[in-house]
C-alpha cells in the first residue's frame, strides 16, 4: 500500500522552501488534474488545488511567465509539487508497457522535490488553452517532445514552450512535452508531505 510505504532515504543540501507559484506570478492559472478525477487514473489525489514549487524554481517559472506573456500567452499548470506517496500509487497502477511515463518511486521524482512542473499555455486575450500534439498524461508517442506529427501550429506551441522554459532554467522530460525539471532539483530532498499541508507554517 502506498500510504504505508516510505520514500527512499535521500536528503538534499537545501532545506525545502515550497511556495504557491500563483502568489508570485498572478497570470499563472491552475488546472490541477490530480485535484479532480480528470486524469489518467480517474481518481482524486489532492484535497486542494495548489501548485507549489521550491522558491528558486518558482522564481524561474515567473521569469518564464513574463516571456510567455510577451507572446500573448499565460501558463496553465496541471501539476507541480507531488507527494511521494502519489508517485508510488501511479507506479503501482501503471502497466509495464507505460512505465516510462511515470516516475520510479524507488528513485523519487523531481515532482517529489518541488522542482518539476507540468504545464501548457492559455491565450491571454481569450482565456482558452492552446492545443498541442497530445493531451496531458497521454501515454503515446504524440506526447514526446520531438514527435513529428500533429499540425504545424501544434508543434510550434510545443516547441515554443520548451524554448522559453529552457531559457528560464528548466529541462524537458524526454517522454512528455509538458513536463519540465528545474536545473537545481538535485539540491532538494524527496518529500512526502500532503499537498494541503506542504508549504504552510504552523
N, C-alpha and C positions, 0 to 999 in steps of 0.2 A: 504493500500500500504506500502511495506517495506521501500521504500525511504522516506516516510513521517513519519514513526513510529520512536519512540525514545527508546533507550535501558533503562533497569531498572537503577534507581539511586543507584549505588553501587560504592564505592571507595575502593581502596586498600591502604595499608600502604606505598607502594613503588611507586615512580614515574616511568612511562613507560620508558624503555630504549631498544627499539626494534633495533636489528641489523640483517643484512643479514648473515645467517649462513654460506654461501659459502665463506665469507671473512675471517673466522677463521678456516674453515675446507675445504681446496681445493678439497679433494676427494669426497665431497658430490655433488651429481648430482641432477638435478631437472626434474621432470615430473609433473609440476603443472597442475593438471587436470582442475581446475576451471579457468585457463587462456586459456582453449580450450573448445571445445564442447564435448570432450571425458570424460563425467561424467554422473551421473545418471539423471541429469536434461537436458542434451544435450544443454547446454547454456553456453556462455562465461560470467563469472562474474568478472574476473580481466583483466585489460588492460595491465598489466605487469606480467611476471613470476618471482616473488620474494618470497623467503622463509625467513620470519622474525620471530624472537623469542626474548623474553626478554634476556638480556645478560647472566644472570646465567644459564638459560635454554639452550641457545646456547652453552655455555661453557661445560655444562653437555653432550650435544649432541656430541660435539667434542671429549670428552673422550670416548663416546660410539663408535664413528667412528674409533678411534685408536684401540679399542678392536676388532671391526669387521675386520679392515684391517689385524690384526694378523691372522685372519681366512681365509683371501683371498677375503674379500668382502667389498664393499663400500655402503654407504647409498644413497638411491634414494627417494627423498621427493615428495609426492603428494600434501601436504598442510601443512601450518604452521599457522602463524597469519591469522585470518579471520575476516573481519569487521562484526560487529553485524548485520548490515542490510542484509548481505548474509545469516547468520544463520536464520534470520526471513523469508527470501524467501524460504529457504529449508523447514522450518517447515510448512509454509503455503501451499506448494505444495506437501507435503508427505502424503499419505493416512494414516488413523488412524492405520491400522494394521502394519505399518512400522515406527511409530513414535519413537520407542526405538532406531532407528538408527540415529536419528538427534537430536540435542540439542534443548531444550525448550528455546525460546528467552526470556521468562519472567524471567528466571534464568540466562541467558547468558551461554556462552560456554567457556571452557578452551582455545579454539582457539581464542576467542574474547579477551582474556587476553594476548595473545602471549606466552602461556605456554603449548601448545599442538602441536604435530607433527604427521602427517600421513606418514608412510614410509614403504618401503620394502628394499631389497638389490639388488645389481648387482655384478656380478663376476668381480673382478679387472683385471683378465687376459683377459677375452673375452669381457667385457663390457655388457654382456647380463643380463637382470633382472632375478632373480630367480623365481621359480614357487611355490606357496604355496597352501593351501587348498581352497582358493577362490580368486576371483578377488577383486580389490579395489572397495569400495562402493557397494558391493554385499549384498543385503538385504535378507540374508538367514542364516540358522544355520551354513553353511560352513564358515561363517565369524567369528564365535565365537572362542575365544582363546583356548577353551578346546574341540572343535569339534573333535570327534574321527575318522572321516573318512579321505579320501584322502590317498595318499601314505605315506610310512614311511619317505621318503625324504622330502615331502612337510611339514609334521608335524615337522620334525627336523628343517627345516628352520624357521618355525613359532615359535617354542619353543626356538630356539637359539636367535632369535630377541628379544623375551620377556626377556630372561635371561640377555642378555647383556644390554638391556635398563633399566631393573630394577636395575642392579648393578650401573648404571650411575645416578640413582636418578629419574627415571620415573616409572609410574604405567600404566598398560594396561587398556583399556576400556573393560568392560565385554562383549560387543556385537561385538567388532571389533579388530581383531588381529593386525591391522596396526596402531591403534590409541594409542598414549602414552601421558600422562599428567605429566608435571614436578611437583615434590613434592611441590614446593613453589608457586603454582598457586594462592592460596588464598591471597597472598600479593599484587596482581596486580589488577587494575580496569578493568572493561569491556570497550573495545574500539570500536569506530565506524569510525575510520579514514580510508579513502580509501587506499587500498594496495599501489597504486602508490605514495601516499603522506606520508605514515607512515615511521617513522624512518629516515626522512630526515629533516635537519635543513634548515631554510631559508637563 
